[in-house]
Amino acid sequence: MPELPEVEVVRRGLQRWVSGRTIAEVQILHPRAVRRHTAGAEDFAARLRGHSVGIARRRGKYLWLPLADTDASVLGHLGMSGQLLVQPEDAADEKHLRIRIRFDDGLGTELRFVDQRTFGGLSLHDNTPEGLPDVIAHIARDPLDPAFDDAAFHTALRLRRTTIKRALLDQSLISGVGNIYADEALWRAKLHYERPTASLARPRSVELLCHVRDVMNAALAVGGTSFDSLYVNVNGESGYFDRSLDAYGREDEPCRRCGTPMRRRAWMNRSSYFCPRCQRLPRPSRISS
C-alpha cells in the first residue's frame, strides 16, 4: 500500500497539473472505481462537470481535490494498485483505465484513474468545517503536518496499552505511516517493534518522531518507494527510495550499523524487519518509564 511519501508525490503532481482547471467531462469505465460514491456513477460524473478543481490536499495516506465552488471534494483512494495519471488526450488508453476526467481549457491533457486490482477508487464527499472530506474526519494529522502536536502524541502513546509499531500504524493516532516506513523509523531509533508504548520516555518518543520525519522526507526527495510499476507519480515515473531502505525487505542481509543479519517476522498479516542486535526487545523487568 502507498504510504505518505508516495501519496504526497501524487498530490504535488495533481497540484501542478490539475488544480485550477475546470472539469468538462467524466467517463466512468468501471463501476467499481466509484463504488464508494453511494449515489452511483452517473451522479458522480454529473456533480463534477462544470466545476473547478481547487488546491490538491492530503492527510496521511489520503488525498483529495476540493471542488473550488462547492463544499465537496473528490477523495482519491489508491488502494494497492491505483494510479492518478495526467496523460495527453490522444495517448493510448491503459489496460486498466477506470475513470477519465477531461477539462475545458484546451491544454491537451486529461486525468486518468488506472487501477489493476480495482481496490481503489474516487468518490465525492461533503467537507467538514476544517475542509476534510467527512469520511476521513477521524484521521489524525500526519507527522509532516505543521500542526501535528508532538506532546499530545507522546501522551497518547503512554496511555495506549499497545506496542510501538501498532501505534505507528494507528491512523487515528498518527497518519501516513505504513509498514515500510514504520520498520525504517524503528530501525533508525533502535526500537523493537514489540516494545510497549507505555515504556517510552518523552526523549525516546521525540527521537522516534524525528526518525519518522527524516525517513519520510528522504523518501519524498526521491519520489517515494516503488517496488514495481504500480506506485508511480502522475507522469508514470517510479520513485527509488527502495534503494536506500535500511530495514524493510532486507532479511538475511547485514545490518548497516552492526553487520548482524537482519530478520523478518510475521506480524499482523504483514512482515516486520529488524536487527536482532540493535533492536532488542527489553526484558519486562528492565522496561521502565
Kinemage of the C-alpha trace (Angstrom):
@kinemage 1
@onewidth
@group {chain A} dominant
@subgroup {mainchain}
@vectorlist {calphas} color= white
{ca met a 1} P 0.000 0.000 0.000
{ca pro a 2} L 1.301 3.511 -0.759
{ca glu a 3} L 2.231 5.483 2.338
{ca leu a 4} L 2.569 9.203 2.998
{ca pro a 5} L 5.593 9.890 0.736
{ca glu a 6} L 4.061 8.123 -2.277
{ca val a 7} L 0.704 9.862 -1.809
{ca glu a 8} L 2.380 13.254 -1.320
{ca val a 9} L 4.298 12.788 -4.588
{ca val a 10} L 0.969 12.236 -6.351
{ca arg a 11} L -0.602 15.228 -4.578
{ca arg a 12} L 2.183 17.522 -5.760
{ca gly a 13} L 1.687 16.342 -9.311
{ca leu a 14} L -2.059 16.958 -9.127
{ca gln a 15} L -1.429 20.409 -7.702
{ca arg a 16} L 0.835 21.248 -10.632
{ca trp a 17} L -1.153 19.733 -13.484
{ca val a 18} L -4.809 19.603 -12.372
{ca ser a 19} L -5.600 22.263 -9.740
{ca gly a 20} L -7.291 25.338 -11.197
{ca arg a 21} L -8.720 23.516 -14.216
{ca thr a 22} L -12.435 23.158 -14.911
{ca ile a 23} L -13.915 19.716 -15.487
{ca ala a 24} L -15.664 19.268 -18.825
{ca glu a 25} L -16.427 15.557 -18.849
{ca val a 26} L -16.136 12.489 -16.643
{ca gln a 27} L -16.207 8.974 -18.069
{ca ile a 28} L -16.687 6.023 -15.709
{ca leu a 29} L -15.256 2.952 -17.408
{ca his a 30} L -15.603 0.526 -14.490
{ca pro a 31} L -18.334 0.875 -11.820
{ca arg a 32} L -16.123 -0.463 -9.019
{ca ala a 33} L -13.925 2.603 -9.343
{ca val a 34} L -16.745 4.760 -7.920
{ca arg a 35} L -18.349 2.199 -5.602
{ca arg a 36} L -17.633 4.408 -2.574
{ca his a 37} L -19.800 7.111 -4.161
{ca thr a 38} L -23.098 5.703 -2.954
{ca ala a 39} L -25.251 7.731 -5.356
{ca gly a 40} L -23.697 5.917 -8.316
{ca ala a 41} L -21.558 6.573 -11.363
{ca glu a 42} L -23.958 8.869 -13.223
{ca asp a 43} L -24.378 11.093 -10.171
{ca phe a 44} L -20.606 11.234 -9.642
{ca ala a 45} L -19.966 12.326 -13.223
{ca ala a 46} L -22.804 14.869 -13.245
{ca arg a 47} L -21.753 16.510 -9.994
{ca leu a 48} L -18.178 17.045 -11.212
{ca arg a 49} L -18.966 18.544 -14.614
{ca gly a 50} L -18.515 22.301 -14.831
{ca his a 51} L -16.688 22.673 -11.527
{ca ser a 52} L -13.141 23.892 -10.996
{ca val a 53} L -10.549 21.853 -9.116
{ca gly a 54} L -9.172 23.531 -6.015
{ca ile a 55} L -5.839 23.093 -4.250
{ca ala a 56} L -4.896 19.416 -4.018
{ca arg a 57} L -4.752 18.320 -0.384
{ca arg a 58} L -3.580 15.345 1.631
{ca arg a 59} L -3.758 13.982 5.138
{ca gly a 60} L -1.726 10.884 5.836
{ca lys a 61} L -2.362 8.364 3.055
{ca tyr a 62} L -5.498 10.150 1.803
{ca leu a 63} L -5.596 12.804 -0.892
{ca trp a 64} L -8.451 14.856 -2.226
{ca leu a 65} L -9.344 17.507 -4.763
{ca pro a 66} L -11.755 20.146 -3.478
{ca leu a 67} L -14.279 21.433 -5.974
{ca ala a 68} L -13.450 25.109 -5.597
{ca asp a 69} L -17.010 26.451 -5.930
{ca thr a 70} L -18.685 23.853 -3.686
{ca asp a 71} L -18.434 22.394 -0.189
{ca ala a 72} L -17.466 18.975 -1.538
{ca ser a 73} L -14.260 17.172 -2.522
{ca val a 74} L -13.218 14.267 -4.715
{ca leu a 75} L -11.470 11.790 -2.447
{ca gly a 76} L -8.864 9.540 -4.045
{ca his a 77} L -8.260 6.090 -2.588
{ca leu a 78} L -5.299 4.452 -4.330
{ca gly a 79} L -5.716 1.035 -2.723
{ca met a 80} L -2.989 -1.425 -3.682
{ca ser a 81} L -2.556 -0.502 -7.337
{ca gly a 82} L -4.388 2.765 -8.027
{ca gln a 83} L -2.700 5.442 -10.130
{ca leu a 84} L -3.740 9.015 -10.909
{ca leu a 85} L -2.054 9.885 -14.196
{ca val a 86} L -2.013 13.087 -16.224
{ca gln a 87} L -1.846 11.941 -19.837
{ca pro a 88} L -2.137 13.519 -23.300
{ca glu a 89} L -5.710 13.198 -24.522
{ca asp a 90} L -4.562 11.261 -27.570
{ca ala a 91} L -2.412 8.780 -25.604
{ca ala a 92} L -3.498 5.154 -25.843
{ca asp a 93} L -5.753 4.008 -23.017
{ca glu a 94} L -4.082 1.999 -20.269
{ca lys a 95} L -5.242 -1.604 -19.953
{ca his a 96} L -6.769 -0.958 -16.549
{ca leu a 97} L -8.152 2.550 -17.137
{ca arg a 98} L -11.187 3.028 -14.857
{ca ile a 99} L -12.023 6.764 -14.904
{ca arg a 100} L -11.221 9.554 -17.362
{ca ile a 101} L -11.605 13.244 -16.466
{ca arg a 102} L -11.342 15.822 -19.250
{ca phe a 103} L -11.002 19.573 -18.873
{ca asp a 104} L -12.322 22.547 -20.845
{ca asp a 105} L -9.078 24.510 -21.290
{ca gly a 106} L -7.572 23.034 -24.440
{ca leu a 107} L -4.267 22.105 -22.747
{ca gly a 108} L -4.494 18.677 -24.300
{ca thr a 109} L -4.100 16.605 -21.125
{ca glu a 110} L -6.586 14.648 -19.037
{ca leu a 111} L -6.634 12.980 -15.636
{ca arg a 112} L -6.911 9.192 -15.612
{ca phe a 113} L -7.532 6.800 -12.751
{ca val a 114} L -5.904 3.462 -13.515
{ca asp a 115} L -6.282 0.519 -11.146
{ca gln a 116} L -5.271 -3.033 -11.975
{ca arg a 117} L -6.839 -4.649 -8.913
{ca thr a 118} L -9.819 -2.248 -8.561
{ca phe a 119} L -9.352 -1.924 -4.788
{ca gly a 120} L -9.071 1.856 -5.052
{ca gly a 121} L -11.404 4.487 -6.453
{ca leu a 122} L -12.746 8.037 -6.448
{ca ser a 123} L -15.760 9.348 -4.552
{ca leu a 124} L -17.400 12.698 -3.817
{ca his a 125} L -17.987 13.751 -0.208
{ca asp a 126} L -19.146 16.775 1.745
{ca asn a 127} L -16.407 18.702 3.502
{ca thr a 128} L -16.118 19.242 7.241
{ca pro a 129} L -15.651 22.842 8.501
{ca glu a 130} L -11.913 22.046 8.548
{ca gly a 131} L -12.012 21.256 4.829
{ca leu a 132} L -11.626 17.463 5.015
{ca pro a 133} L -13.964 15.011 3.264
{ca asp a 134} L -16.297 13.951 6.055
{ca val a 135} L -15.451 10.239 5.738
{ca ile a 136} L -11.840 10.858 6.828
{ca ala a 137} L -12.554 13.366 9.602
{ca his a 138} L -11.351 10.793 12.152
{ca ile a 139} L -7.887 10.522 10.578
{ca ala a 140} L -5.151 12.051 12.730
{ca arg a 141} L -2.728 14.649 11.436
{ca asp a 142} L 0.446 13.256 9.927
{ca pro a 143} L 3.977 13.935 11.201
{ca leu a 144} L 4.791 16.300 8.315
{ca asp a 145} L 1.761 18.476 9.113
{ca pro a 146} L 2.960 21.728 10.766
{ca ala a 147} L 0.017 21.435 13.186
{ca phe a 148} L 0.998 17.951 14.387
{ca asp a 149} L 1.180 18.027 18.207
{ca asp a 150} L 4.294 16.170 19.360
{ca ala a 151} L 3.418 16.473 23.048
{ca ala a 152} L -0.085 15.119 22.510
{ca phe a 153} L 1.377 12.225 20.527
{ca his a 154} L 3.689 11.306 23.416
{ca thr a 155} L 0.831 11.473 25.912
{ca ala a 156} L -1.343 9.272 23.703
{ca leu a 157} L 1.479 6.752 23.355
{ca arg a 158} L 1.877 6.482 27.103
{ca leu a 159} L -1.850 5.953 27.576
{ca arg a 160} L -2.185 3.243 24.919
{ca arg a 161} L -1.763 -0.313 26.101
{ca thr a 162} L -0.181 -1.474 22.897
{ca thr a 163} L 3.169 -1.870 21.173
{ca ile a 164} L 5.081 0.766 19.264
{ca lys a 165} L 4.603 -0.497 15.712
{ca arg a 166} L 0.876 -0.987 16.247
{ca ala a 167} L 0.729 2.611 17.465
{ca leu a 168} L 2.636 3.918 14.445
{ca leu a 169} L 0.152 2.210 12.125
{ca asp a 170} L -2.883 3.508 14.033
{ca gln a 171} L -4.240 6.184 11.684
{ca ser a 172} L -6.337 7.717 14.462
{ca leu a 173} L -3.135 8.423 16.409
{ca ile a 174} L -0.672 9.374 13.657
{ca ser a 175} L -1.498 9.121 9.971
{ca gly a 176} L 0.544 8.313 6.897
{ca val a 177} L 2.874 5.704 8.415
{ca gly a 178} L 2.614 2.203 6.976
{ca asn a 179} L 4.602 -0.983 7.269
{ca ile a 180} L 7.659 0.151 5.279
{ca tyr a 181} L 8.316 3.460 6.995
{ca ala a 182} L 7.445 2.088 10.438
{ca asp a 183} L 10.180 -0.534 10.061
{ca glu a 184} L 12.614 2.079 8.757
{ca ala a 185} L 11.956 4.549 11.587
{ca leu a 186} L 12.133 1.838 14.251
{ca trp a 187} L 15.469 0.616 12.864
{ca arg a 188} L 16.851 4.139 12.959
{ca ala a 189} L 15.586 4.603 16.532
{ca lys a 190} L 16.929 1.173 17.617
{ca leu a 191} L 13.489 0.183 18.900
{ca his a 192} L 11.974 -3.287 18.673
{ca tyr a 193} L 8.574 -3.302 17.018
{ca glu a 194} L 7.002 -5.066 20.041
{ca arg a 195} L 8.271 -2.514 22.562
{ca pro a 196} L 5.346 -1.422 24.781
{ca thr a 197} L 4.340 2.189 24.172
{ca ala a 198} L 3.953 2.798 27.895
{ca ser a 199} L 7.695 2.213 28.295
{ca leu a 200} L 8.754 5.137 26.092
{ca ala a 201} L 10.041 8.183 27.913
{ca arg a 202} L 9.477 11.531 26.228
{ca pro a 203} L 13.039 11.803 24.814
{ca arg a 204} L 12.606 8.432 23.084
{ca ser a 205} L 9.242 9.323 21.571
{ca val a 206} L 10.675 12.644 20.377
{ca glu a 207} L 13.612 10.792 18.837
{ca leu a 208} L 11.255 8.320 17.145
{ca leu a 209} L 9.173 11.123 15.645
{ca cys a 210} L 12.349 12.725 14.308
{ca his a 211} L 13.271 9.465 12.596
{ca val a 212} L 9.756 9.083 11.154
{ca arg a 213} L 10.009 12.567 9.663
{ca asp a 214} L 13.549 12.083 8.421
{ca val a 215} L 12.819 8.829 6.611
{ca met a 216} L 9.671 10.239 5.026
{ca asn a 217} L 11.434 13.384 3.854
{ca ala a 218} L 14.259 11.267 2.440
{ca ala a 219} L 11.723 9.142 0.563
{ca leu a 220} L 9.932 12.234 -0.729
{ca ala a 221} L 13.185 13.579 -2.132
{ca val a 222} L 13.475 10.595 -4.475
{ca gly a 223} L 9.815 10.109 -5.342
{ca gly a 224} L 8.866 7.558 -2.694
{ca thr a 225} L 9.273 3.786 -2.656
{ca ser a 226} L 8.313 1.796 -5.772
{ca phe a 227} L 8.889 -1.951 -5.710
{ca asp a 228} L 7.118 -2.368 -9.055
{ca ser a 229} L 5.471 -0.269 -11.745
{ca leu a 230} L 2.276 0.226 -9.728
{ca tyr a 231} L 3.457 3.043 -7.443
{ca val a 232} L 4.132 5.988 -9.727
{ca asn a 233} L 3.682 9.744 -9.861
{ca val a 234} L 1.192 11.487 -12.172
{ca asn a 235} L 3.690 11.225 -15.039
{ca gly a 236} L 4.033 7.467 -14.602
{ca glu a 237} L 7.523 7.640 -13.061
{ca ser a 238} L 8.588 5.352 -10.204
{ca gly a 239} L 10.316 6.502 -7.045
{ca tyr a 240} L 13.551 4.812 -5.998
{ca phe a 241} L 13.796 5.061 -2.209
{ca asp a 242} L 13.773 1.242 -2.193
{ca arg a 243} L 17.498 1.533 -2.947
{ca ser a 244} L 18.031 3.290 0.397
{ca leu a 245} L 15.964 1.088 2.697
{ca asp a 246} L 17.829 0.063 5.838
{ca ala a 247} L 15.353 -2.489 7.217
{ca tyr a 248} L 12.353 -3.311 5.077
{ca gly a 249} L 12.903 -6.204 2.679
{ca arg a 250} L 16.465 -6.875 3.888
{ca glu a 251} L 16.030 -10.294 5.516
{ca asp a 252} L 19.404 -12.057 5.985
{ca glu a 253} L 21.318 -9.037 4.706
{ca pro a 254} L 23.817 -7.436 7.116
{ca cys a 255} L 22.558 -4.632 9.334
{ca arg a 256} L 24.061 -1.399 8.062
{ca arg a 257} L 25.059 -0.494 11.637
{ca cys a 258} L 26.420 -3.670 13.194
{ca gly a 259} L 26.596 -6.279 10.436
{ca thr a 260} L 24.215 -8.729 12.119
{ca pro a 261} L 21.904 -10.485 9.620
{ca met a 262} L 18.520 -8.758 9.507
{ca arg a 263} L 15.467 -10.799 10.438
{ca arg a 264} L 11.878 -10.924 9.279
{ca arg a 265} L 8.960 -11.963 11.445
{ca ala a 266} L 5.303 -12.433 10.519
{ca trp a 267} L 3.294 -9.654 12.123
{ca met a 268} L -0.424 -8.814 11.756
{ca asn a 269} L -0.673 -10.370 8.276
{ca arg a 270} L 2.443 -8.397 7.335
{ca ser a 271} L 6.157 -8.724 7.954
{ca ser a 272} L 8.388 -6.860 10.360
{ca tyr a 273} L 12.078 -6.431 9.504
{ca phe a 274} L 14.550 -5.672 12.280
{ca cys a 275} L 18.074 -6.157 13.553
{ca pro a 276} L 18.124 -8.667 16.431
{ca arg a 277} L 21.165 -6.966 17.939
{ca cys a 278} L 20.359 -3.257 17.508
{ca gln a 279} L 16.632 -3.635 18.181
{ca arg a 280} L 16.425 -5.981 21.123
{ca leu a 281} L 13.150 -6.299 22.968
{ca pro a 282} L 13.857 -5.295 26.584
{ca arg a 283} L 13.040 -7.775 29.290
{ca pro a 284} L 9.826 -6.846 31.145
{ca ser a 285} L 11.740 -6.149 34.321
{ca arg a 286} L 14.011 -3.696 32.500
{ca ile a 287} L 11.236 -1.720 30.789
{ca ser a 288} L 10.621 1.491 32.660
{ca ser a 289} L 9.372 4.988 32.009
